[in-house]
Amino acid sequence: MLALAVLAMIAGGAQAGPTKGRPVQTGQTTSYGTGSDGDLQNGLSPMFNDLGNGVIKDQRTGLFWEKKSDDGSIHDQDNVYTWGQAVSPYSMNGTMVTTFLAELNTPPCFADFCDWRIPNVRELAMLANFGAFHPATFAAFNTACTAGCTVTACSCTHSGYHWSSSSVQTFPSHAWFVNLEYGGVTANDKTTNEYVRAVRGGAL
């Protein structure tokens, strides 16, 4: 593993009107002193809407997120995939593309949309809730997750590393992922098996 761990920077949300471009709150509510994040809680509150069809919409960005299940399906939170090639040309052609996205985008496609993709690292980091742990995400992504539940009945998030589509500029054999155990951003070899969550649309 490439030792490039850094704290996730929550990307700014976007919506129509004067609040466009303002950052979203990190989720941290515990105050560690005057001016600390938990004290100020600056930013827009997150707005996630479960559409009831296995999809969560982020009302701030317009992104549509695949929900995760615990039923052994393509959506199962425990499924892991490779990113792609760790040698030149370092292409994103691993099993997260050839198996995961291929199934989601095969007609009639997941939730009737055929343009699912892997989120970039800024998009993915927006799912990190720095006021939560194991998993470090928001309630919309961690609700009623029990054995055998489907994406229309529950919402699961594995407390592990989730691939983004973003490569490391100085080490293109590695790609960035978000650790949803605690919210950190780290990089790893593209041939490593990690968790994934699909996304579509949005302003980013």
TIDREN-197647 format. One record per residue (C-alpha): y negated, z, x negated; residue number from 1. Coordinates in steps of 0.25 Angstrom, whole numbers, plus 2048, in hexadecimal, padded with zeros to 3 digits. Layout:
N
pt v: Y | w: Z | u: X | nr: NUM
...
END
This chain:
204
pt v: 800 | w: 800 | u: 800 | nr: 1
pt v: 7F2 | w: 7FC | u: 7FB | nr: 2
pt v: 7EA | w: 809 | u: 7F9 | nr: 3
pt v: 7DE | w: 805 | u: 800 | nr: 4
pt v: 7DD | w: 80F | u: 80B | nr: 5
pt v: 7D0 | w: 810 | u: 811 | nr: 6
pt v: 7CB | w: 817 | u: 81E | nr: 7
pt v: 7CA | w: 80D | u: 82A | nr: 8
pt v: 7BC | w: 809 | u: 82D | nr: 9
pt v: 7BB | w: 808 | u: 83C | nr: 10
pt v: 7B6 | w: 7FA | u: 840 | nr: 11
pt v: 7AA | w: 7F9 | u: 849 | nr: 12
pt v: 7AD | w: 7F5 | u: 858 | nr: 13
pt v: 7A6 | w: 7EB | u: 85F | nr: 14
pt v: 7A2 | w: 7E9 | u: 86E | nr: 15
pt v: 797 | w: 7E1 | u: 875 | nr: 16
pt v: 789 | w: 7E7 | u: 876 | nr: 17
pt v: 781 | w: 7F0 | u: 86D | nr: 18
pt v: 78D | w: 7F8 | u: 867 | nr: 19
pt v: 793 | w: 7EB | u: 861 | nr: 20
pt v: 797 | w: 7EE | u: 853 | nr: 21
pt v: 796 | w: 7FD | u: 853 | nr: 22
pt v: 7A2 | w: 804 | u: 84D | nr: 23
pt v: 7AC | w: 80C | u: 855 | nr: 24
pt v: 7AF | w: 81B | u: 854 | nr: 25
pt v: 7BA | w: 81E | u: 84A | nr: 26
pt v: 7C0 | w: 828 | u: 854 | nr: 27
pt v: 7BE | w: 834 | u: 84C | nr: 28
pt v: 7B8 | w: 840 | u: 854 | nr: 29
pt v: 7BA | w: 84C | u: 84B | nr: 30
pt v: 7AD | w: 84F | u: 844 | nr: 31
pt v: 7AE | w: 852 | u: 835 | nr: 32
pt v: 79F | w: 856 | u: 834 | nr: 33
pt v: 792 | w: 850 | u: 838 | nr: 34
pt v: 791 | w: 841 | u: 836 | nr: 35
pt v: 7A0 | w: 840 | u: 835 | nr: 36
pt v: 7A7 | w: 835 | u: 83D | nr: 37
pt v: 7AD | w: 83F | u: 847 | nr: 38
pt v: 79F | w: 845 | u: 849 | nr: 39
pt v: 798 | w: 839 | u: 84C | nr: 40
pt v: 7A3 | w: 830 | u: 852 | nr: 41
pt v: 79A | w: 824 | u: 850 | nr: 42
pt v: 79D | w: 816 | u: 856 | nr: 43
pt v: 7A2 | w: 811 | u: 863 | nr: 44
pt v: 7AE | w: 817 | u: 86A | nr: 45
pt v: 7BB | w: 80F | u: 869 | nr: 46
pt v: 7BE | w: 807 | u: 876 | nr: 47
pt v: 7CD | w: 803 | u: 877 | nr: 48
pt v: 7D2 | w: 7FE | u: 885 | nr: 49
pt v: 7E1 | w: 7FD | u: 887 | nr: 50
pt v: 7E3 | w: 7F0 | u: 88F | nr: 51
pt v: 7F0 | w: 7F4 | u: 895 | nr: 52
pt v: 7F7 | w: 7E7 | u: 88F | nr: 53
pt v: 7FB | w: 7ED | u: 881 | nr: 54
pt v: 7ED | w: 7EA | u: 87C | nr: 55
pt v: 7E1 | w: 7F3 | u: 878 | nr: 56
pt v: 7D3 | w: 7ED | u: 878 | nr: 57
pt v: 7C8 | w: 7F3 | u: 86F | nr: 58
pt v: 7BC | w: 7F2 | u: 878 | nr: 59
pt v: 7B3 | w: 7F4 | u: 86C | nr: 60
pt v: 7B8 | w: 7E8 | u: 864 | nr: 61
pt v: 7BF | w: 7DF | u: 86E | nr: 62
pt v: 7CC | w: 7E0 | u: 866 | nr: 63
pt v: 7D9 | w: 7E1 | u: 86E | nr: 64
pt v: 7E4 | w: 7E9 | u: 867 | nr: 65
pt v: 7F3 | w: 7E9 | u: 869 | nr: 66
pt v: 7F9 | w: 7F6 | u: 86E | nr: 67
pt v: 805 | w: 7FB | u: 867 | nr: 68
pt v: 812 | w: 801 | u: 86E | nr: 69
pt v: 81E | w: 808 | u: 86A | nr: 70
pt v: 828 | w: 7FF | u: 871 | nr: 71
pt v: 82E | w: 7F7 | u: 865 | nr: 72
pt v: 826 | w: 7EB | u: 86A | nr: 73
pt v: 81D | w: 7E2 | u: 861 | nr: 74
pt v: 812 | w: 7EC | u: 865 | nr: 75
pt v: 81A | w: 7F8 | u: 85F | nr: 76
pt v: 811 | w: 801 | u: 857 | nr: 77
pt v: 81D | w: 803 | u: 84D | nr: 78
pt v: 81E | w: 7F4 | u: 849 | nr: 79
pt v: 81A | w: 7F0 | u: 83B | nr: 80
pt v: 816 | w: 7E3 | u: 835 | nr: 81
pt v: 812 | w: 7DD | u: 828 | nr: 82
pt v: 804 | w: 7D7 | u: 825 | nr: 83
pt v: 808 | w: 7CB | u: 81D | nr: 84
pt v: 808 | w: 7C6 | u: 80E | nr: 85
pt v: 805 | w: 7CF | u: 803 | nr: 86
pt v: 805 | w: 7C3 | u: 7F9 | nr: 87
pt v: 7FB | w: 7B7 | u: 7F9 | nr: 88
pt v: 7F6 | w: 7B2 | u: 803 | nr: 89
pt v: 7F8 | w: 7C0 | u: 80A | nr: 90
pt v: 7F9 | w: 7BA | u: 818 | nr: 91
pt v: 7FA | w: 7C2 | u: 824 | nr: 92
pt v: 808 | w: 7BD | u: 829 | nr: 93
pt v: 810 | w: 7C9 | u: 82A | nr: 94
pt v: 818 | w: 7CE | u: 835 | nr: 95
pt v: 80C | w: 7D4 | u: 83C | nr: 96
pt v: 808 | w: 7C5 | u: 83E | nr: 97
pt v: 816 | w: 7BE | u: 83F | nr: 98
pt v: 81D | w: 7C9 | u: 848 | nr: 99
pt v: 812 | w: 7D1 | u: 84E | nr: 100
pt v: 806 | w: 7C8 | u: 851 | nr: 101
pt v: 810 | w: 7BC | u: 854 | nr: 102
pt v: 816 | w: 7C4 | u: 860 | nr: 103
pt v: 809 | w: 7C9 | u: 865 | nr: 104
pt v: 803 | w: 7BB | u: 865 | nr: 105
pt v: 810 | w: 7B3 | u: 86A | nr: 106
pt v: 80D | w: 7AF | u: 879 | nr: 107
pt v: 80B | w: 7B5 | u: 883 | nr: 108
pt v: 806 | w: 7BE | u: 878 | nr: 109
pt v: 803 | w: 7CD | u: 878 | nr: 110
pt v: 7FA | w: 7D1 | u: 884 | nr: 111
pt v: 7F8 | w: 7C2 | u: 886 | nr: 112
pt v: 7F0 | w: 7C0 | u: 879 | nr: 113
pt v: 7F5 | w: 7B7 | u: 86E | nr: 114
pt v: 7EA | w: 7BB | u: 863 | nr: 115
pt v: 7EF | w: 7C8 | u: 85E | nr: 116
pt v: 7EC | w: 7CB | u: 84F | nr: 117
pt v: 7EC | w: 7D6 | u: 845 | nr: 118
pt v: 7DF | w: 7DD | u: 844 | nr: 119
pt v: 7D6 | w: 7DD | u: 838 | nr: 120
pt v: 7D4 | w: 7EB | u: 831 | nr: 121
pt v: 7C7 | w: 7EE | u: 838 | nr: 122
pt v: 7CC | w: 7EB | u: 846 | nr: 123
pt v: 7D9 | w: 7F4 | u: 843 | nr: 124
pt v: 7D1 | w: 7FF | u: 83D | nr: 125
pt v: 7CA | w: 800 | u: 84B | nr: 126
pt v: 7D7 | w: 806 | u: 850 | nr: 127
pt v: 7D6 | w: 812 | u: 847 | nr: 128
pt v: 7D1 | w: 81F | u: 84D | nr: 129
pt v: 7CC | w: 829 | u: 843 | nr: 130
pt v: 7CD | w: 834 | u: 84D | nr: 131
pt v: 7DC | w: 832 | u: 84F | nr: 132
pt v: 7E8 | w: 833 | u: 846 | nr: 133
pt v: 7F7 | w: 82D | u: 847 | nr: 134
pt v: 7F3 | w: 824 | u: 84C | nr: 135
pt v: 7E4 | w: 823 | u: 848 | nr: 136
pt v: 7E0 | w: 81A | u: 854 | nr: 137
pt v: 7DA | w: 81B | u: 862 | nr: 138
pt v: 7E1 | w: 81F | u: 86F | nr: 139
pt v: 7E2 | w: 811 | u: 874 | nr: 140
pt v: 7EC | w: 80E | u: 869 | nr: 141
pt v: 7F4 | w: 81B | u: 869 | nr: 142
pt v: 7F7 | w: 81E | u: 878 | nr: 143
pt v: 804 | w: 822 | u: 87F | nr: 144
pt v: 80D | w: 81C | u: 873 | nr: 145
pt v: 81B | w: 820 | u: 876 | nr: 146
pt v: 828 | w: 81A | u: 872 | nr: 147
pt v: 82B | w: 80D | u: 87A | nr: 148
pt v: 81D | w: 80C | u: 87F | nr: 149
pt v: 817 | w: 7FE | u: 880 | nr: 150
pt v: 809 | w: 7F8 | u: 87E | nr: 151
pt v: 806 | w: 7F9 | u: 88C | nr: 152
pt v: 80A | w: 808 | u: 88D | nr: 153
pt v: 805 | w: 80E | u: 880 | nr: 154
pt v: 7FD | w: 80B | u: 874 | nr: 155
pt v: 803 | w: 80F | u: 866 | nr: 156
pt v: 7FD | w: 80F | u: 858 | nr: 157
pt v: 806 | w: 811 | u: 84C | nr: 158
pt v: 800 | w: 81B | u: 842 | nr: 159
pt v: 802 | w: 811 | u: 836 | nr: 160
pt v: 7FC | w: 806 | u: 82F | nr: 161
pt v: 7F7 | w: 7FA | u: 837 | nr: 162
pt v: 7F5 | w: 7EC | u: 831 | nr: 163
pt v: 7E8 | w: 7E5 | u: 832 | nr: 164
pt v: 7E6 | w: 7D6 | u: 830 | nr: 165
pt v: 7DC | w: 7D9 | u: 824 | nr: 166
pt v: 7E0 | w: 7D7 | u: 816 | nr: 167
pt v: 7DB | w: 7DF | u: 80A | nr: 168
pt v: 7D1 | w: 7D6 | u: 802 | nr: 169
pt v: 7D5 | w: 7DB | u: 7F4 | nr: 170
pt v: 7E4 | w: 7DC | u: 7F7 | nr: 171
pt v: 7E8 | w: 7D1 | u: 801 | nr: 172
pt v: 7F6 | w: 7D5 | u: 800 | nr: 173
pt v: 7F2 | w: 7E1 | u: 808 | nr: 174
pt v: 7EC | w: 7E2 | u: 816 | nr: 175
pt v: 7E4 | w: 7ED | u: 81D | nr: 176
pt v: 7EB | w: 7F7 | u: 827 | nr: 177
pt v: 7E6 | w: 802 | u: 830 | nr: 178
pt v: 7EE | w: 80F | u: 82F | nr: 179
pt v: 7EE | w: 815 | u: 83D | nr: 180
pt v: 7F3 | w: 822 | u: 839 | nr: 181
pt v: 7E5 | w: 826 | u: 834 | nr: 182
pt v: 7DC | w: 81A | u: 835 | nr: 183
pt v: 7DC | w: 815 | u: 826 | nr: 184
pt v: 7DB | w: 807 | u: 821 | nr: 185
pt v: 7E5 | w: 803 | u: 816 | nr: 186
pt v: 7EB | w: 7F7 | u: 810 | nr: 187
pt v: 7FA | w: 7F3 | u: 80D | nr: 188
pt v: 802 | w: 7E8 | u: 808 | nr: 189
pt v: 803 | w: 7DD | u: 813 | nr: 190
pt v: 812 | w: 7DD | u: 813 | nr: 191
pt v: 813 | w: 7EB | u: 818 | nr: 192
pt v: 817 | w: 7EE | u: 826 | nr: 193
pt v: 80C | w: 7F5 | u: 82E | nr: 194
pt v: 808 | w: 7F7 | u: 83D | nr: 195
pt v: 800 | w: 7ED | u: 844 | nr: 196
pt v: 7F7 | w: 7EC | u: 851 | nr: 197
pt v: 7F2 | w: 7DE | u: 856 | nr: 198
pt v: 7E4 | w: 7DC | u: 85B | nr: 199
pt v: 7DD | w: 7D0 | u: 861 | nr: 200
pt v: 7CF | w: 7CC | u: 865 | nr: 201
pt v: 7C2 | w: 7D4 | u: 862 | nr: 202
pt v: 7B5 | w: 7D3 | u: 85B | nr: 203
pt v: 7BA | w: 7D6 | u: 84C | nr: 204
END
